[in-house]
Amino acid sequence: MRAKTLQVIALLLREKDSVVSKDRMLAEIWSDVIVQEQVLVQSIKEIRDILGADVIRTFPRQGYQWVAEISDMPLETAAITRFKKPLVFMLFLSLLVLAMAISLFFRGSIQAQRIAFLPVMNQLNDANHNWVSVNGQRFLMDTFSRSSQSNKSHWQIVSMEEIHYAFERLTAKELNAVQAGDYYDLLQYIGADVVVATRLQGFPEDYQLQYTLYFPYTQEKGIVFEQRVNEAFSDLITRLNKRFQLQDNAEHASLISHDFGHSAFVEGINYYLNGQFHEAITMLRAAKQSTPDYLPVSRYLGASYANSGELDTGIHELDEVLMQHASQVDREVMRTHLLLGYLLLSHAQGDQQVLAKAETHVAIAIQLAQQLEDSLFEAYSNEEFAKIKRMQGDFVAAKAALKNSLRLHQVRPESYGRTATLIELAKVFAAESEDEAAWEQLNQAMQIAQQADVPANQIWVLLAKVELAQTELNEQKAAQFLAQAENIAKNSDDPLLIARVETFRNKTFPLVN
C-alpha cells in the first residue's frame, strides 16, 4: 500500500466517529503537493480493493467515514513472539529477507513493465500538422522502445491496436472520465503500469508539448518547449529515460522538486488557456517558488497578471526577471523582451515615455533574434516595432519594419505567419487615410488565414475589419464582422479565443448586449 493511502487509513481511524471531509483529507495528507481530488478517490479505491468494499462509507458531497469494526491485537499473540529463542528468530528473519530479495531480483529482471503512449492530442489548428496525432504517437513508441533496449531496460510497449481496443471497451461514463483526465479505468483495460498522455500546442518554432504520466494511483505532469515538433517528442523521451532509470535517492528528490514545479506550471498554463487568469496566477506563483530561474514561468505569470487587469504588476514581473538575466543571450530572454514590449504598448495610451521604453525592449528582441538566427521571432519583433512607429506617427519607419517582416515570413514554409504583418500594414494605411489600401491588405490576410485554416488568425483579421469599418462610420458593417468573429471563436471551442473576442466586444460596443 502506498504511503499516502496508509495516511488516509490513519486519518479515518483517528476520526472514526465522524465524517472526514475531502478538503481536510487533501489538505492534511497532500499538503506537500498540488493534486486533484481524484488522487483521494484512487486511495479510497485502493483501500477497498485490499480490505473490502464495506470498510469505508462515502457520504456524497461530504466525505468519508471508517465504518468497519476495529479490534486491538494483543502483542503476545503476534506471530513474531512465537520465536522464543533469538537465534531461531534471527535465522528465520534472514531466510525471509533472502527469499524476498531473490523474488524481487527475478521479478525486476524478468517481468517487463508495460507503458502505453496515447495518441497525441493535437491542438495545432492548421493543415500542416495533421500528422501529429497518430505519427507522433508512433514516434514516441518507437523512440522509447529503442532507448529502453539500448539501456537494457525491461519495458513492453503497449501496441496501438491494444490501446484502440481498450478505448472501444470503455463505457460512456468511463470515456467521460478519461476525457476529464482520469485514466484509471483505461489503465485497467490496457493492463499498463504507466500511461503517457501528451498534448501539443503553440505555433511554428514555438511548440509546447504537455505530458502527463498516469500511474495506478498517482500522476506526474510536465511540459517541453521546442522549436520543432520532433525535438519536443525527443526531449520527452529523454525525460522519460531519466524518470525511469533513477540511481539514488538524491537524484529522486531532485526530480520530485522539478516535477512539482513543472506540474504547477502545466496547471497554470491550462488555466491561462481557459481564460482563468486569477487561478493561473496562483499556480504560476507556486511554480516560480519551485523553479525561480525558469523564464517561461515568469513570462506566463506576467501575461496572466496583464490579462487579469493587473497590467502594472505584469510589467513589473517581466522587468524584474529581465534584470536577473541581463547577460543571457538565448531564446527565452528574447521572447521575454518581446512580451514586455508588447505589454508596454498596451499600457502606453499615447504616453511617449512608455512607447520609448517599449521600443527599447523590442529593439533588444530584434537584436537577439538576429544573433540567434531566429527569423520567425525577428519577424514578430519587427511587427511590434512597426506598431510603436505607427503610434509615434512615423509611418515610413513602420512600413520599412513591416516590409522586413514580410520578407522574413515569405522564406518560411508556413504562410499564415504573414497574417499579423498584413493586419498591421492595413492599420498603417488606415492611419494615413488610405482606406482602400487598408481593405486590400486585410482581404489578403483573410485569404491566407482561410487557406491555412487557422481560426485565431481569421478572428484577428475580422476584428481589424471591425475597427476599420468604424473609422468609416459604418457601424452596421462593423457589427457584421464582429458577429463573424464571435461565430468562429464559438466553433473553435477555444476558451481563450472566446474570452478575447468578448473583451473586444465589450470595449468596442460597450452598450450592446
N, C-alpha and C positions, 0 to 999 in steps of 0.2 A: 504494500500500500504506500502511496506517495506521502511525503511529509505533510503537505497541505491537507490532504484528506484525513490524516491522523489528527491534525489540529481541529478539523471540523468535528470529528467524533468527540474530542476532548471538550470543545466548547459546548456541544449539545448535551454531553453528560453532566457538565457543571451546571447547566441551566435546564435540567431535565423536567423541572416543574413548570416551565413556561415556554412560550413560542419565541424562538430567536429570529429576529428579522434578517432578511437577506442583506440589507445595508450594513447591519452591525457585523455580520459574518465576513463580508467583503472588506470592511474597514479594519477589522482586527486581524484577520488571517492573511489577507493580501495587501497589507499596508505598505509593503516594500516595492510593489509593482503596480502598474496600471493595467487593469484587466476588465473584461466584460462579465456580466452576470453568468454567462454560460459556463465559466470555469467552476463556479459553485455548483451549478446543475450537474456538471460532469462528476464532481466529487461525491455528490449525493448518490448519483447513479452507481459509482464505484463501490460505495458502502453497501448499497442494496444488493449489488451483484454478488458481493462477498459474504455479507452477513444475513441477507434475506430482505425481501421487499417490505416487510412489515415493521422493521426496526425504527424507521423514521416516518413521521406523518407530515404531509405537506398541507399547509394552510394557505390557500390561494390569496395572493396579494399581501400576505402577512410574513410568512417564513416557514421554518421547520421546527419540529419538536421530536425529541427522542422518546419513543413510546414502548420500546421493548423492556422486559423486566431485567433488572440488574442485580447480580448477587456477587458477593466477595468470595474469592477462593482462598481458603486458609493456606498459609505458607507451607505448613508441614505436609500438605497433600500434593504439593507441586512435584513434578517428575524429577526435578533436579535433586531433591532431598533424598531420593531413594538410594543414591550412591553415598553410602556412609563412609567409605574409605577414600581418602583423597587420591591415592594412586590409581584406583579403578576409575574414579571420575575423570581424572586428567587424561587417562588412556582413551576413555570414551569420547571426550571432547576433542582430542587430537584426531581420532578417526573420523569424527563428524566433520571437522574443518577440512580434512584431506578429501573426503568424499565430495564436499561442496565445491572445493577448488577444482577437482577433476571434472565435475559436472559442468561448472562454468567455463572451464577451458575448452571442453569439447563443444559446448553449445555456442560459445563465442567464435570458435574457429571453423565450425562446420555449418551451423544454421545461418543462412543468409537473411538479412533484414530486407523487407520489401518497401520500396519507395515508389510513389506514384506521382507523375507530373501531369497536372490537369492542362487542358488546352489553355493557351494564353488568352486572357480577357483583353481584347484589342480595343482600345479607346482612341486610336488614331483615325479620325474620320476623313480618310482620303483613300482613293483607289490604289495608290502606290504601296499601301501596307496591308492589302487584303490577305497576303500570305501569312501574316504574323501568327494567327491563332493556332493553326494546325502545324505549320512548319516550325514555328517557334517551339511548340511542344516537342516535336521530333528532335530538334536541335538540342534541347535541354536533356532529353533522354539519352541521345547518342553520346553527347559530350560527357555526361556524368558517368555513363557506362564505361567509356574508355578510361576516364580518370580513375574510377574505382578499381578497374582491372590493373592499371599500371601501378597503383598503390597497394595491390594485393588485398583490397578490402572485399568483404563479402556482402555485396548488395545485389538484390534481384530487382530489376526494373519492371514494374507492372506494365504490361503491354497496353497499347491504345485500345485494342479490342476489349480487354477486360474492363477498362475504365468506361468505355461506351456502354458495355453491358450492365455495369453497376449503375450507371445513370438511368438506364431503362427500367431497372428493378425498383428504383425509388418511388415511393408513394407521393401523391401530390403534397402532403404535409412535409415529408422528408425533403422533397425537392425545394420547397419554400425555405426550409431551414438551411439548406446548402446555399441558396441564393442570398440568404441573410448572413452567411459567414459561419454557419455551424456545420462542420464536416464530419461530425461524429458518426452518423449513420453511414455515410459514404465510406469512411474508414472501415467500418464493419463489413460492408458488402464487398469491398475490394480485398479486405484482409491485409491491409498495408500497415506498416509501422509508422510511416510518415507520408503525408500528402503535401505536395508543393503546389500552391496556387499562386499565380502571377497575374499582374495587370500592367499593361504598357500604355503610357500616355505621354503627352508632350508634343514636340514638333521636331522637324529635321535638325539634327545636331544639338538637340536639347531634349533627349529622351529620359523618361523616368520609369524604371521598372520596379514596381512594388511587389513584394513577395511575402507570403505567409507560410510558415511551416506548421502543419497541423499534426499533433501527436494525439494518442488516445485520450489524454486528459489535460492537455495544455497546448499552447500555440506561441510562436515567435514571429515577429514581424520585422521587416527591414525594407530599405529602398536603395536602388542603384541609379546613379546619374551617369549617362554616357552620351557621346556624340553619335554613335552608331548602334543600331538595334542589336546586331550580333555581338558587339562588345559588351552590351548590357547583359546579354544572356551568359557570355563567357565569364563576366565578373561575378554573376550569381553562382555559377558552378564553382568558382574559386572559393567563394564564401561557404558554400555547402561542404567543400572538402575540409576547410578549416573547422567548420562546425562539427563534423562527424569524425574527426581524427584528432581530438584533443589529447594532449600528452600528460598534463599535470593540472593540479587544482588552480595554480596561479593563472595559467592561461584561461582556464574555465571561468574564473572570477572576472578576468578582463573582458571576456566575451559577453558575459551576462550584463555587465555595465554598458557595453557597447550596444547590445541588443535592446536594453531598456531605452537608451536614447533614440535608437532607430525606431522602436515601436511607438514611442511618443511622437516622433517626427512624422511617421506614417499616419497616425491618427490625426495629427494636426493638419497635414496636407488634405486628408479626406474631408475634414470639417471645412477647410478653406474652399475646396472644390464644390462643396454643397452650400456655400454661401453662409455658413455658420461661423462667422469671424470671431465672435467672443469665445466660443468653445475652442476654436483653432488657437487663439492666443494662449489659453490655459495649457493646452497640450504642448505647444511650441516652447513656451517658457520652461516647462518641465524638461523637454528635450535639450534645451540650451544648458540647463543645470548639469545634465549628464555629459553633453558634448559641447563645451563652451567655444571651442575653436572651429566648429563645423559651420562654415559660412552659409550654406543653403538654409540652415535653420534660422539664422538671423535674417536672411532675405525674405523668407516666408513670414517670419514674425513681423518684420517691418511692413510688408504688404498687407498683413491681416489688420494691423493697427490702422493703416490708412483706409482700408475698406470698411472698418467699423466706425469711422468718423474721427479717429484719433490720429489725424494726419501728422501733426507736430511730433507725436510720440514715435510714429513710424519713421519719420525723417531722422529724429534723434537716434533711434536704434541703429539705423544704417550708417549714420555719421560716425557713431562711436565704434562700430565694428571695423569700419574702413581705417580709422586711426590706428587700430590694433594691427592691421595687416598692410600698413602703408608701404612696406618694402617688397611685398609679394607681387610677382608677375605671373598670374595664372588666370584661368577662365572664370573661376568663381569671383575673384576680385573684379574682373572686367564686368561681369554681369551685375554685381552689386553697385558699381559706379553707374551703370546704365539705369538700373532701377531707381537709384537715388535721384538721378537727373529727371527721370520720368515723374517721380513724386513731387519734386520741387516745381516742375512745370504745372502740375495740377494745383499746387499751392500758390503759384505766382500771382494770378489775377492782375496782371499788368505791372506788378512790382519789379522794377528793373534790377534791383539788387538780388532778388530771388532768382530772376532769369539769368543773371550773370553767374550765380553760384551753380545753377543747373547746367549752364554752358560749360563750366569748368569740369564738372563730373562727366558730362557726355564727351567732351574732348579727350579726357583721360581714357574713357571706354574705347573711343576710336583708335587712340594710340596703342592701347593694349591689344586690341583686335588685330591691328597691323603687325605688331610684334609676334603675336601668336599665330599669324596667318589664318585667322578665322574670318573668312569672307562673309559668312552669314551674319555674325554679330557686328561686323563692320557696317554692313548694310542697315541693320536695325539701328545702330548708333547714328548713322547719317540721317535716318528718318527723324529721330528725336532732335538732332541738331537743326534740321530744317524747320521743325515746329518752333524752336526757340527763335530762329531768324525771322520766321513769319510773324511771331508775336512781337518782335522788335521792329517790324516794319521793313526788314532788309530782304525783299523778295528775290533779288538777284542771287544773294548767298543761299537762300532757301532752295531755289531752283537748281543751283550748282550741286548742293548736297544731295538733292533727290535724283539728279542725273547720275551721280556717282553711285547712289544706292541701286538704281535700276540696272546700271552696268554690272554691279556685283551680283544681283539677283539673276540676271539673264544667263550667266555662265553656270548656273546651278541646275540640277536635273528637275527639281520640282518648280512649277511656275507660280503656285499660289502665294509665294512669299512676296511677290510684287504688289499684291492687293493693297497692303497698307501704304506702300510708297505712292501708288496712284491715288489713293484717297487723300493723302497729304498734299500731293500735287494739285488735286482738284480744289483743296482749301486755299492754296496759294493763289490759284487763278480767281477764285471767288473773292478773295481779299483785294485783288486788282480789278474787280468788277468785270472779269471776263467769264461770265456765266456759261456761255456756250462751250468754251474750252473746258470748264469745270465739269459740266454734264458729260462731255466726251470721255474724260478721264474716269469718272465714276461708272459709266456704262462699260468701259473696257475692263475695269476692276471687277465688276459683277460677272462679266463673261468668263474671266479667269476663275473666279470663285465657284461658279456653277460647273465649269468643266472639271475642276478638281474635286467637286462635290464636298466642299468644306463649309458646313453650316455657319460656323463662327465668322468666317470671312464674309459670307453673304450678308450676315446681320450687320457687320461694321459698315459695309457699303450702303445698306439701306438706311442706317442711322445718319450717315453722312448726307444721303439724299434728303432726309428729313430736314436737316439744318440748311441745306442749300435751297430747298423749296420755301422754307420760312424766310430766308433773306429776300426771296422774290415775292413775299407776302401771299404765297399760295398755301393757305392752311389746309385746304381740302386734300391737296396732293401730298402734303406732309403727313397728314393723318393716314393716308393710304399706305405710304411707305412704312410708317410705324406699325400699322396692323400686319403688314407682311413680315416685318422683323419679329414681331411677337409670335406669329404663327410658326415661323421657322424655329425659334427658340423653344416653343412648346413641343414641337415634333422632335426636336433633338433630345429631349428628356435630360437636358444638362442643367442642373440647378443654378450653376454659376452664370450661365448664359441668360437664363430666365431672370435671375436677380438683376443682372446688369441692364437688360432691356427695360425692366420695370423701373429701375433707378433713373434711366434716361427719360422714360415717360413722365415720371413724377417731376423731374427737373424741367422738361421741355413743355409739358402740358399740365402744370400743377393744379388746375381747376377742373380737369377732366377725369372722371372715374373710369 
